[in-house]
Amino acid sequence: MNKWRIKKGDTVQVIAGQDKGVKGEVLRVLRDERRVVVKGVHVCKKHQKPSMNNPGGIIEKEQSIHASNVMLIDPSNEKPTRVGMKMVDGKKVRFSKRTGSVIN
């Protein structure tokens, strides 16, 4: 079983690839493929066929990137950090290895 330290809703920074240095929110986590979809990162143009609900045309859509190419942003000091796991009051929680603070 893979260990996942990044969850939907987390703020991350891209550390490798064409969008290096960009910060964004995780929209989706694709666990089977070890990939994440980050808002505003790896945006591609897609040709959409018109339908009843959608007028169609060319839309911009975020594509997934590999989970190893992102780092979690520490909420306490807004810098990228590695994430560790520890037990607090009988619950497993994530913590920042940079500052030691617990991440919700």
C-alpha positions as a Markdown table, in Angstrom:
| # | Residue | x | y | z |
|---|---|---|---|---|
| 1 | Met | 0.0 | 0.0 | 0.0 |
| 2 | Asn | 1.3 | 3.4 | -1.0 |
| 3 | Lys | 1.8 | 6.1 | 1.6 |
| 4 | Trp | 0.1 | 9.3 | 0.7 |
| 5 | Arg | 1.0 | 12.6 | 2.3 |
| 6 | Ile | -0.8 | 14.8 | -0.1 |
| 7 | Lys | -4.6 | 15.2 | 0.1 |
| 8 | Lys | -7.3 | 17.0 | -1.9 |
| 9 | Gly | -7.5 | 20.6 | -0.8 |
| 10 | Asp | -3.8 | 20.9 | 0.2 |
| 11 | Thr | -1.7 | 23.8 | -1.2 |
| 12 | Val | 1.4 | 22.5 | -3.0 |
| 13 | Gln | 4.3 | 23.9 | -5.0 |
| 14 | Val | 5.6 | 22.3 | -8.2 |
| 15 | Ile | 9.3 | 21.4 | -7.8 |
| 16 | Ala | 10.0 | 19.9 | -11.3 |
| 17 | Gly | 8.8 | 20.3 | -14.9 |
| 18 | Gln | 7.6 | 23.1 | -17.0 |
| 19 | Asp | 5.5 | 24.7 | -14.2 |
| 20 | Lys | 8.3 | 24.6 | -11.6 |
| 21 | Gly | 7.8 | 27.1 | -8.8 |
| 22 | Val | 4.0 | 27.4 | -9.3 |
| 23 | Lys | 1.8 | 27.1 | -6.2 |
| 24 | Gly | -1.8 | 25.7 | -6.4 |
| 25 | Glu | -4.5 | 23.7 | -4.7 |
| 26 | Val | -4.8 | 20.0 | -5.2 |
| 27 | Leu | -8.1 | 19.3 | -7.0 |
| 28 | Arg | -7.9 | 15.6 | -7.3 |
| 29 | Val | -5.6 | 12.7 | -6.2 |
| 30 | Leu | -5.3 | 9.7 | -8.5 |
| 31 | Arg | -3.9 | 7.1 | -6.2 |
| 32 | Asp | -3.7 | 4.2 | -8.7 |
| 33 | Glu | -1.6 | 6.3 | -11.0 |
| 34 | Arg | 0.5 | 8.2 | -8.3 |
| 35 | Arg | -0.6 | 11.5 | -9.9 |
| 36 | Val | -2.3 | 14.7 | -8.7 |
| 37 | Val | -4.3 | 17.4 | -10.4 |
| 38 | Val | -3.3 | 20.9 | -9.3 |
| 39 | Lys | -5.3 | 24.1 | -10.1 |
| 40 | Gly | -3.5 | 26.2 | -12.7 |
| 41 | Val | -0.7 | 23.6 | -13.4 |
| 42 | His | -0.2 | 21.7 | -16.6 |
| 43 | Val | -3.1 | 23.4 | -18.4 |
| 44 | Cys | -3.9 | 22.0 | -21.8 |
| 45 | Lys | -6.4 | 23.1 | -24.5 |
| 46 | Lys | -9.2 | 20.6 | -25.2 |
| 47 | His | -11.6 | 20.7 | -28.1 |
| 48 | Gln | -15.1 | 20.2 | -26.7 |
| 49 | Lys | -18.0 | 19.0 | -28.8 |
| 50 | Pro | -21.3 | 21.0 | -28.2 |
| 51 | Ser | -24.0 | 19.4 | -26.1 |
| 52 | Met | -27.2 | 20.4 | -24.4 |
| 53 | Asn | -25.3 | 21.6 | -21.3 |
| 54 | Asn | -22.1 | 22.8 | -22.9 |
| 55 | Pro | -21.8 | 25.2 | -25.8 |
| 56 | Gly | -18.5 | 23.5 | -26.9 |
| 57 | Gly | -15.4 | 25.1 | -28.3 |
| 58 | Ile | -11.9 | 25.1 | -27.0 |
| 59 | Ile | -11.6 | 24.9 | -23.2 |
| 60 | Glu | -8.6 | 24.9 | -20.9 |
| 61 | Lys | -8.3 | 21.9 | -18.5 |
| 62 | Glu | -5.8 | 20.9 | -15.9 |
| 63 | Gln | -4.0 | 17.6 | -16.5 |
| 64 | Ser | -2.4 | 15.4 | -13.9 |
| 65 | Ile | 1.2 | 15.5 | -12.9 |
| 66 | His | 3.2 | 13.0 | -11.0 |
| 67 | Ala | 3.0 | 13.2 | -7.2 |
| 68 | Ser | 6.8 | 13.3 | -6.8 |
| 69 | Asn | 6.9 | 16.6 | -8.7 |
| 70 | Val | 5.0 | 18.5 | -5.9 |
| 71 | Met | 5.8 | 19.5 | -2.3 |
| 72 | Leu | 3.3 | 20.4 | 0.3 |
| 73 | Ile | 3.3 | 24.1 | 1.5 |
| 74 | Asp | 3.7 | 24.4 | 5.3 |
| 75 | Pro | 0.7 | 26.5 | 6.5 |
| 76 | Ser | 2.8 | 28.1 | 9.3 |
| 77 | Asn | 5.5 | 29.7 | 7.2 |
| 78 | Glu | 4.3 | 29.3 | 3.5 |
| 79 | Lys | 7.4 | 27.4 | 2.4 |
| 80 | Pro | 7.6 | 23.9 | 0.8 |
| 81 | Thr | 8.2 | 21.1 | 3.3 |
| 82 | Arg | 8.6 | 17.4 | 3.5 |
| 83 | Val | 5.8 | 15.6 | 5.3 |
| 84 | Gly | 6.1 | 13.1 | 8.1 |
| 85 | Met | 3.5 | 11.0 | 10.0 |
| 86 | Lys | 3.3 | 10.6 | 13.8 |
| 87 | Met | 0.8 | 9.5 | 16.4 |
| 88 | Val | -0.9 | 12.2 | 18.5 |
| 89 | Asp | -3.5 | 11.2 | 21.1 |
| 90 | Gly | -3.9 | 7.8 | 19.3 |
| 91 | Lys | -4.4 | 9.3 | 15.9 |
| 92 | Lys | -2.0 | 9.3 | 13.0 |
| 93 | Val | -1.4 | 12.9 | 11.8 |
| 94 | Arg | 0.8 | 14.6 | 9.3 |
| 95 | Phe | 3.5 | 17.0 | 10.4 |
| 96 | Ser | 5.9 | 19.4 | 8.7 |
| 97 | Lys | 9.5 | 18.2 | 8.8 |
| 98 | Arg | 10.6 | 21.9 | 8.4 |
| 99 | Thr | 8.9 | 23.3 | 11.5 |
| 100 | Gly | 7.5 | 20.2 | 13.3 |
| 101 | Ser | 4.0 | 21.7 | 13.3 |
| 102 | Val | 0.9 | 19.5 | 12.7 |
| 103 | Ile | -0.8 | 19.8 | 9.4 |
| 104 | Asn | -4.6 | 19.4 | 9.3 |
